[in-house]
Amino acid sequence: MALKATVFKAELAVSNMDRGYYHTHALTIARHPSETDERMMVRLLAFALNANPQLQFCRGLSNDEEPDLWQKNLQGDIELWIEVGQPDERRIRKACNRADTVLIYPYGAHTAEQWWQNIAPKLSRFDNLEVYYFSPQDTASLTSLAERSMSLQATIQDGMMWFGNDITTLSIHPERWRPY
């Protein structure tokens, strides 16, 4: 018998002053059995940074054809493809060929940096690819916010993000790895 995803509900209030976007989203997040709270919360960070009414969580871990998040237009074309973690070159190439913009949010200490050193030269031809790194200090503290029912706020200004609930607020600074 296969393990089922654990369902999390989040009310996420986004105030993105960089983009002039202010909206509250009622989100349902399915955490894959092999996914950690840290990874799930990084997916939520990625959503907050790129929030849009058309942005959707996908089956990323359980389906090779879908990213972690995507945004499609009314014709079904993929405008934004978002990956969390360290996807392989084939997956990134496929995403860059299918979507207008591809964002990757790697995280983790030495593994993310090593992954990027190995894969970056192979991705230089893709003009629609952006990569932003979350430090281990930023993502480790995210797990304290993970609950089955969450009420969260995200404020983004000048590339900085404040993310939290009524008790805790974390300051997060995604480091831009690409474009250089």
BASENU-665541 format. One record per residue (C-alpha): residue number from 1; y, x, z. Coordinates in steps of 0.05 Angstrom, whole numbers. Example, Ala and Ser with C-alpha at 12.3 -4.5 7.8 and 13.67 -1.06 7.14 Angstrom:
BEGIN
<torpa><num>1</num><yy>-90</yy><xx>246</xx><zz>156</zz></torpa>
<torpa><num>2</num><yy>-21</yy><xx>273</xx><zz>143</zz></torpa>
***
This chain:
BEGIN
<torpa><num>1</num><yy>0</yy><xx>0</xx><zz>0</zz></torpa>
<torpa><num>2</num><yy>68</yy><xx>29</xx><zz>-21</zz></torpa>
<torpa><num>3</num><yy>123</yy><xx>36</xx><zz>30</zz></torpa>
<torpa><num>4</num><yy>182</yy><xx>-10</xx><zz>20</zz></torpa>
<torpa><num>5</num><yy>256</yy><xx>9</xx><zz>20</zz></torpa>
<torpa><num>6</num><yy>296</yy><xx>-3</xx><zz>83</zz></torpa>
<torpa><num>7</num><yy>355</yy><xx>-48</xx><zz>71</zz></torpa>
<torpa><num>8</num><yy>423</yy><xx>-30</xx><zz>100</zz></torpa>
<torpa><num>9</num><yy>485</yy><xx>-74</xx><zz>97</zz></torpa>
<torpa><num>10</num><yy>555</yy><xx>-43</xx><zz>96</zz></torpa>
<torpa><num>11</num><yy>624</yy><xx>-72</xx><zz>94</zz></torpa>
<torpa><num>12</num><yy>665</yy><xx>-16</xx><zz>65</zz></torpa>
<torpa><num>13</num><yy>741</yy><xx>-19</xx><zz>65</zz></torpa>
<torpa><num>14</num><yy>768</yy><xx>31</xx><zz>15</zz></torpa>
<torpa><num>15</num><yy>841</yy><xx>54</xx><zz>13</zz></torpa>
<torpa><num>16</num><yy>846</yy><xx>105</xx><zz>-43</zz></torpa>
<torpa><num>17</num><yy>919</yy><xx>126</xx><zz>-47</zz></torpa>
<torpa><num>18</num><yy>903</yy><xx>177</xx><zz>-102</zz></torpa>
<torpa><num>19</num><yy>880</yy><xx>121</xx><zz>-149</zz></torpa>
<torpa><num>20</num><yy>920</yy><xx>63</xx><zz>-120</zz></torpa>
<torpa><num>21</num><yy>855</yy><xx>26</xx><zz>-103</zz></torpa>
<torpa><num>22</num><yy>850</yy><xx>-19</xx><zz>-41</zz></torpa>
<torpa><num>23</num><yy>790</yy><xx>-64</xx><zz>-34</zz></torpa>
<torpa><num>24</num><yy>735</yy><xx>-84</xx><zz>15</zz></torpa>
<torpa><num>25</num><yy>664</yy><xx>-83</xx><zz>-12</zz></torpa>
<torpa><num>26</num><yy>604</yy><xx>-119</xx><zz>17</zz></torpa>
<torpa><num>27</num><yy>546</yy><xx>-72</xx><zz>-1</zz></torpa>
<torpa><num>28</num><yy>471</yy><xx>-76</xx><zz>4</zz></torpa>
<torpa><num>29</num><yy>439</yy><xx>-7</xx><zz>3</zz></torpa>
<torpa><num>30</num><yy>364</yy><xx>3</xx><zz>-6</zz></torpa>
<torpa><num>31</num><yy>342</yy><xx>68</xx><zz>27</zz></torpa>
<torpa><num>32</num><yy>281</yy><xx>95</xx><zz>-8</zz></torpa>
<torpa><num>33</num><yy>224</yy><xx>113</xx><zz>40</zz></torpa>
<torpa><num>34</num><yy>232</yy><xx>186</xx><zz>22</zz></torpa>
<torpa><num>35</num><yy>307</yy><xx>185</xx><zz>30</zz></torpa>
<torpa><num>36</num><yy>342</yy><xx>211</xx><zz>93</zz></torpa>
<torpa><num>37</num><yy>400</yy><xx>178</xx><zz>128</zz></torpa>
<torpa><num>38</num><yy>443</yy><xx>237</xx><zz>107</zz></torpa>
<torpa><num>39</num><yy>428</yy><xx>226</xx><zz>33</zz></torpa>
<torpa><num>40</num><yy>440</yy><xx>152</xx><zz>38</zz></torpa>
<torpa><num>41</num><yy>507</yy><xx>164</xx><zz>71</zz></torpa>
<torpa><num>42</num><yy>526</yy><xx>214</xx><zz>17</zz></torpa>
<torpa><num>43</num><yy>512</yy><xx>159</xx><zz>-33</zz></torpa>
<torpa><num>44</num><yy>559</yy><xx>115</xx><zz>6</zz></torpa>
<torpa><num>45</num><yy>612</yy><xx>171</xx><zz>6</zz></torpa>
<torpa><num>46</num><yy>604</yy><xx>176</xx><zz>-70</zz></torpa>
<torpa><num>47</num><yy>614</yy><xx>101</xx><zz>-75</zz></torpa>
<torpa><num>48</num><yy>677</yy><xx>104</xx><zz>-33</zz></torpa>
<torpa><num>49</num><yy>707</yy><xx>161</xx><zz>-74</zz></torpa>
<torpa><num>50</num><yy>696</yy><xx>123</xx><zz>-139</zz></torpa>
<torpa><num>51</num><yy>700</yy><xx>51</xx><zz>-114</zz></torpa>
<torpa><num>52</num><yy>707</yy><xx>-1</xx><zz>-168</zz></torpa>
<torpa><num>53</num><yy>684</yy><xx>-74</xx><zz>-170</zz></torpa>
<torpa><num>54</num><yy>635</yy><xx>-55</xx><zz>-227</zz></torpa>
<torpa><num>55</num><yy>606</yy><xx>6</xx><zz>-190</zz></torpa>
<torpa><num>56</num><yy>533</yy><xx>-8</xx><zz>-170</zz></torpa>
<torpa><num>57</num><yy>479</yy><xx>26</xx><zz>-130</zz></torpa>
<torpa><num>58</num><yy>418</yy><xx>39</xx><zz>-174</zz></torpa>
<torpa><num>59</num><yy>345</yy><xx>56</xx><zz>-164</zz></torpa>
<torpa><num>60</num><yy>359</yy><xx>131</xx><zz>-171</zz></torpa>
<torpa><num>61</num><yy>301</yy><xx>160</xx><zz>-130</zz></torpa>
<torpa><num>62</num><yy>250</yy><xx>109</xx><zz>-154</zz></torpa>
<torpa><num>63</num><yy>270</yy><xx>107</xx><zz>-228</zz></torpa>
<torpa><num>64</num><yy>282</yy><xx>166</xx><zz>-274</zz></torpa>
<torpa><num>65</num><yy>323</yy><xx>122</xx><zz>-322</zz></torpa>
<torpa><num>66</num><yy>377</yy><xx>106</xx><zz>-271</zz></torpa>
<torpa><num>67</num><yy>426</yy><xx>148</xx><zz>-229</zz></torpa>
<torpa><num>68</num><yy>443</yy><xx>137</xx><zz>-156</zz></torpa>
<torpa><num>69</num><yy>504</yy><xx>97</xx><zz>-177</zz></torpa>
<torpa><num>70</num><yy>534</yy><xx>74</xx><zz>-243</zz></torpa>
<torpa><num>71</num><yy>590</yy><xx>34</xx><zz>-272</zz></torpa>
<torpa><num>72</num><yy>580</yy><xx>-3</xx><zz>-337</zz></torpa>
<torpa><num>73</num><yy>631</yy><xx>-39</xx><zz>-380</zz></torpa>
<torpa><num>74</num><yy>623</yy><xx>-111</xx><zz>-405</zz></torpa>
<torpa><num>75</num><yy>585</yy><xx>-86</xx><zz>-466</zz></torpa>
<torpa><num>76</num><yy>534</yy><xx>-51</xx><zz>-422</zz></torpa>
<torpa><num>77</num><yy>558</yy><xx>20</xx><zz>-439</zz></torpa>
<torpa><num>78</num><yy>555</yy><xx>69</xx><zz>-381</zz></torpa>
<torpa><num>79</num><yy>625</yy><xx>90</xx><zz>-362</zz></torpa>
<torpa><num>80</num><yy>607</yy><xx>129</xx><zz>-299</zz></torpa>
<torpa><num>81</num><yy>540</yy><xx>161</xx><zz>-279</zz></torpa>
<torpa><num>82</num><yy>536</yy><xx>188</xx><zz>-208</zz></torpa>
<torpa><num>83</num><yy>480</yy><xx>233</xx><zz>-181</zz></torpa>
<torpa><num>84</num><yy>473</yy><xx>255</xx><zz>-108</zz></torpa>
<torpa><num>85</num><yy>436</yy><xx>319</xx><zz>-92</zz></torpa>
<torpa><num>86</num><yy>412</yy><xx>371</xx><zz>-140</zz></torpa>
<torpa><num>87</num><yy>387</yy><xx>340</xx><zz>-205</zz></torpa>
<torpa><num>88</num><yy>351</yy><xx>383</xx><zz>-256</zz></torpa>
<torpa><num>89</num><yy>382</yy><xx>405</xx><zz>-322</zz></torpa>
<torpa><num>90</num><yy>344</yy><xx>354</xx><zz>-363</zz></torpa>
<torpa><num>91</num><yy>370</yy><xx>297</xx><zz>-321</zz></torpa>
<torpa><num>92</num><yy>442</yy><xx>322</xx><zz>-324</zz></torpa>
<torpa><num>93</num><yy>437</yy><xx>332</xx><zz>-400</zz></torpa>
<torpa><num>94</num><yy>411</yy><xx>261</xx><zz>-407</zz></torpa>
<torpa><num>95</num><yy>467</yy><xx>233</xx><zz>-364</zz></torpa>
<torpa><num>96</num><yy>521</yy><xx>270</xx><zz>-402</zz></torpa>
<torpa><num>97</num><yy>494</yy><xx>243</xx><zz>-467</zz></torpa>
<torpa><num>98</num><yy>492</yy><xx>171</xx><zz>-442</zz></torpa>
<torpa><num>99</num><yy>555</yy><xx>164</xx><zz>-400</zz></torpa>
<torpa><num>100</num><yy>630</yy><xx>174</xx><zz>-410</zz></torpa>
<torpa><num>101</num><yy>636</yy><xx>211</xx><zz>-344</zz></torpa>
<torpa><num>102</num><yy>582</yy><xx>243</xx><zz>-301</zz></torpa>
<torpa><num>103</num><yy>595</yy><xx>261</xx><zz>-228</zz></torpa>
<torpa><num>104</num><yy>547</yy><xx>302</xx><zz>-185</zz></torpa>
<torpa><num>105</num><yy>554</yy><xx>307</xx><zz>-110</zz></torpa>
<torpa><num>106</num><yy>508</yy><xx>363</xx><zz>-85</zz></torpa>
<torpa><num>107</num><yy>504</yy><xx>374</xx><zz>-10</zz></torpa>
<torpa><num>108</num><yy>466</yy><xx>420</xx><zz>37</zz></torpa>
<torpa><num>109</num><yy>475</yy><xx>491</xx><zz>59</zz></torpa>
<torpa><num>110</num><yy>445</yy><xx>547</xx><zz>17</zz></torpa>
<torpa><num>111</num><yy>402</yy><xx>504</xx><zz>-28</zz></torpa>
<torpa><num>112</num><yy>461</yy><xx>470</xx><zz>-62</zz></torpa>
<torpa><num>113</num><yy>498</yy><xx>535</xx><zz>-73</zz></torpa>
<torpa><num>114</num><yy>435</yy><xx>568</xx><zz>-102</zz></torpa>
<torpa><num>115</num><yy>422</yy><xx>507</xx><zz>-146</zz></torpa>
<torpa><num>116</num><yy>493</yy><xx>510</xx><zz>-173</zz></torpa>
<torpa><num>117</num><yy>490</yy><xx>586</xx><zz>-188</zz></torpa>
<torpa><num>118</num><yy>426</yy><xx>575</xx><zz>-228</zz></torpa>
<torpa><num>119</num><yy>447</yy><xx>513</xx><zz>-266</zz></torpa>
<torpa><num>120</num><yy>522</yy><xx>521</xx><zz>-278</zz></torpa>
<torpa><num>121</num><yy>517</yy><xx>568</xx><zz>-339</zz></torpa>
<torpa><num>122</num><yy>471</yy><xx>518</xx><zz>-373</zz></torpa>
<torpa><num>123</num><yy>522</yy><xx>461</xx><zz>-366</zz></torpa>
<torpa><num>124</num><yy>584</yy><xx>494</xx><zz>-394</zz></torpa>
<torpa><num>125</num><yy>583</yy><xx>453</xx><zz>-458</zz></torpa>
<torpa><num>126</num><yy>591</yy><xx>385</xx><zz>-423</zz></torpa>
<torpa><num>127</num><yy>664</yy><xx>365</xx><zz>-419</zz></torpa>
<torpa><num>128</num><yy>647</yy><xx>299</xx><zz>-385</zz></torpa>
<torpa><num>129</num><yy>614</yy><xx>331</xx><zz>-324</zz></torpa>
<torpa><num>130</num><yy>647</yy><xx>340</xx><zz>-256</zz></torpa>
<torpa><num>131</num><yy>614</yy><xx>369</xx><zz>-193</zz></torpa>
<torpa><num>132</num><yy>639</yy><xx>362</xx><zz>-122</zz></torpa>
<torpa><num>133</num><yy>604</yy><xx>394</xx><zz>-62</zz></torpa>
<torpa><num>134</num><yy>599</yy><xx>365</xx><zz>8</zz></torpa>
<torpa><num>135</num><yy>591</yy><xx>418</xx><zz>61</zz></torpa>
<torpa><num>136</num><yy>534</yy><xx>414</xx><zz>112</zz></torpa>
<torpa><num>137</num><yy>586</yy><xx>404</xx><zz>167</zz></torpa>
<torpa><num>138</num><yy>612</yy><xx>342</xx><zz>132</zz></torpa>
<torpa><num>139</num><yy>545</yy><xx>311</xx><zz>115</zz></torpa>
<torpa><num>140</num><yy>509</yy><xx>326</xx><zz>181</zz></torpa>
<torpa><num>141</num><yy>558</yy><xx>284</xx><zz>220</zz></torpa>
<torpa><num>142</num><yy>550</yy><xx>226</xx><zz>172</zz></torpa>
<torpa><num>143</num><yy>482</yy><xx>208</xx><zz>200</zz></torpa>
<torpa><num>144</num><yy>514</yy><xx>186</xx><zz>265</zz></torpa>
<torpa><num>145</num><yy>548</yy><xx>129</xx><zz>225</zz></torpa>
<torpa><num>146</num><yy>483</yy><xx>104</xx><zz>194</zz></torpa>
<torpa><num>147</num><yy>463</yy><xx>35</xx><zz>221</zz></torpa>
<torpa><num>148</num><yy>427</yy><xx>-24</xx><zz>190</zz></torpa>
<torpa><num>149</num><yy>492</yy><xx>-62</xx><zz>192</zz></torpa>
<torpa><num>150</num><yy>555</yy><xx>-20</xx><zz>184</zz></torpa>
<torpa><num>151</num><yy>629</yy><xx>-34</xx><zz>182</zz></torpa>
<torpa><num>152</num><yy>663</yy><xx>28</xx><zz>152</zz></torpa>
<torpa><num>153</num><yy>731</yy><xx>50</xx><zz>128</zz></torpa>
<torpa><num>154</num><yy>746</yy><xx>103</xx><zz>76</zz></torpa>
<torpa><num>155</num><yy>816</yy><xx>130</xx><zz>65</zz></torpa>
<torpa><num>156</num><yy>828</yy><xx>179</xx><zz>8</zz></torpa>
<torpa><num>157</num><yy>892</yy><xx>217</xx><zz>-2</zz></torpa>
<torpa><num>158</num><yy>907</yy><xx>284</xx><zz>-37</zz></torpa>
<torpa><num>159</num><yy>833</yy><xx>298</xx><zz>-47</zz></torpa>
<torpa><num>160</num><yy>818</yy><xx>290</xx><zz>28</zz></torpa>
<torpa><num>161</num><yy>775</yy><xx>234</xx><zz>55</zz></torpa>
<torpa><num>162</num><yy>773</yy><xx>202</xx><zz>124</zz></torpa>
<torpa><num>163</num><yy>709</yy><xx>163</xx><zz>132</zz></torpa>
<torpa><num>164</num><yy>685</yy><xx>126</xx><zz>194</zz></torpa>
<torpa><num>165</num><yy>676</yy><xx>64</xx><zz>235</zz></torpa>
<torpa><num>166</num><yy>713</yy><xx>35</xx><zz>295</zz></torpa>
<torpa><num>167</num><yy>690</yy><xx>92</xx><zz>341</zz></torpa>
<torpa><num>168</num><yy>685</yy><xx>154</xx><zz>298</zz></torpa>
<torpa><num>169</num><yy>727</yy><xx>181</xx><zz>240</zz></torpa>
<torpa><num>170</num><yy>705</yy><xx>242</xx><zz>200</zz></torpa>
<torpa><num>171</num><yy>750</yy><xx>285</xx><zz>157</zz></torpa>
<torpa><num>172</num><yy>714</yy><xx>303</xx><zz>93</zz></torpa>
<torpa><num>173</num><yy>738</yy><xx>349</xx><zz>38</zz></torpa>
<torpa><num>174</num><yy>695</yy><xx>350</xx><zz>-26</zz></torpa>
<torpa><num>175</num><yy>699</yy><xx>419</xx><zz>-56</zz></torpa>
<torpa><num>176</num><yy>710</yy><xx>418</xx><zz>-131</zz></torpa>
<torpa><num>177</num><yy>658</yy><xx>462</xx><zz>-166</zz></torpa>
<torpa><num>178</num><yy>669</yy><xx>437</xx><zz>-237</zz></torpa>
<torpa><num>179</num><yy>714</yy><xx>435</xx><zz>-275</zz></torpa>
<torpa><num>180</num><yy>730</yy><xx>505</xx><zz>-251</zz></torpa>
***
